[in-house]
């Protein structure tokens, strides 16, 4: 688990928040990481954004924002806050403007999790 911790921190994530939210339960952390991998919120958000379904895209983005925050994925959480805020007010074009940098943060989180789960 120390290898995971080191890579997690090196990637700019908040390991201490993750530990606090899971009471330091390493099995729970790995279970939550697997759930993050299995979550379809990213794909749903992308589909809804592409089809112009702003309200549904907001719901998916809000879910992903919550899970990324809970898991300490700082960069992804910050990017998802921007997308969520834009979608909340119906600014689909604004959300699309920050999509590429958000995708990079999402891909980095997924890559990290896949390495250890």
C-alpha positions in Angstrom: 0.0 0.0 0.0 2.9 2.4 0.5 3.7 2.2 -3.2 0.1 3.3 -3.9 0.4 6.0 -1.3 3.6 7.4 -2.8 2.3 7.4 -6.3 -1.0 8.9 -5.2 0.7 11.8 -3.4 3.3 12.2 -6.2 0.4 12.7 -8.6 -0.9 15.6 -6.5 -3.7 13.8 -4.8 -4.8 14.2 -1.2 -3.9 10.9 0.5 -4.5 12.3 4.0 -8.1 13.2 3.1 -8.6 9.7 1.6 -7.3 8.1 4.8 -9.6 10.3 6.9 -12.7 9.6 4.9 -12.0 5.8 5.0 -10.7 5.7 8.6 -7.4 4.4 7.2 -9.1 1.1 6.1 -6.9 0.0 3.2 -9.3 -2.7 2.0 -12.0 0.0 1.9 -9.7 2.3 -0.1 -9.1 -0.5 -2.7 -12.8 -1.3 -2.8 -13.7 2.4 -3.4 -11.0 2.6 -6.1 -12.5 -0.4 -7.9 -15.9 1.3 -7.7 -14.4 4.4 -9.2 -13.1 2.3 -12.1 -16.5 0.7 -12.5 -18.4 4.0 -12.4 -19.9 5.1 -15.7 -20.4 8.7 -14.8 -17.6 9.9 -17.1 -18.9 8.1 -20.1 -22.5 9.2 -19.3 -21.4 12.8 -19.0 -19.6 12.7 -22.3 -22.6 11.1 -24.1 -25.0 13.7 -22.6 -22.7 16.6 -23.4 -22.3 15.4 -27.0 -26.1 15.1 -27.4 -26.8 18.4 -25.8 -28.5 17.0 -22.7 -27.2 19.6 -20.3 -29.3 18.5 -17.3 -28.3 14.9 -17.6 -24.7 15.8 -18.2 -24.8 17.9 -15.0 -26.1 14.9 -13.0 -23.3 12.7 -14.2 -20.7 15.4 -13.7 -22.0 16.1 -10.2 -21.7 12.4 -9.4 -18.1 12.3 -10.7 -17.2 15.5 -8.8 -18.4 13.9 -5.6 -16.6 10.6 -6.0 -13.3 12.3 -7.1 -13.5 14.6 -4.1 -14.3 11.8 -1.7 -11.3 9.8 -3.0 -8.9 12.7 -2.8 -8.3 13.1 -6.6 -7.6 16.8 -6.2 -7.0 17.8 -9.8 -10.0 15.9 -11.1 -12.2 17.3 -8.4 -11.2 20.9 -9.2 -11.8 20.4 -12.9 -15.1 18.7 -12.3 -16.2 21.6 -10.1 -15.7 23.9 -13.1 -17.7 21.6 -15.4 -20.4 21.1 -12.8 -20.7 24.8 -12.2 -21.0 25.5 -15.9 -23.6 22.8 -16.5 -25.6 23.8 -13.5 -26.4 27.1 -15.2 -26.9 25.5 -18.6 -23.5 26.6 -20.1 -22.8 23.5 -22.2 -20.4 25.4 -24.4 -18.4 26.6 -21.3 -18.2 23.0 -20.0 -16.9 21.9 -23.4 -14.2 24.5 -23.3 -12.6 22.9 -20.2 -13.3 19.3 -21.3 -9.9 18.5 -22.6 -8.0 19.5 -19.5 -10.7 17.7 -17.4 -10.2 14.5 -19.5 -6.5 14.7 -18.8 -7.1 14.8 -15.1 -9.7 11.9 -15.4 -7.3 9.8 -17.4 -4.5 10.3 -14.9 -6.8 9.2 -12.0 -7.9 6.1 -13.9 -4.4 5.2 -14.9 -3.2 5.5 -11.3 -6.1 3.3 -10.0 -5.7 0.7 -12.7 -2.1 0.3 -11.7 -3.1 -0.8 -8.2 -6.6 -2.4 -8.4 
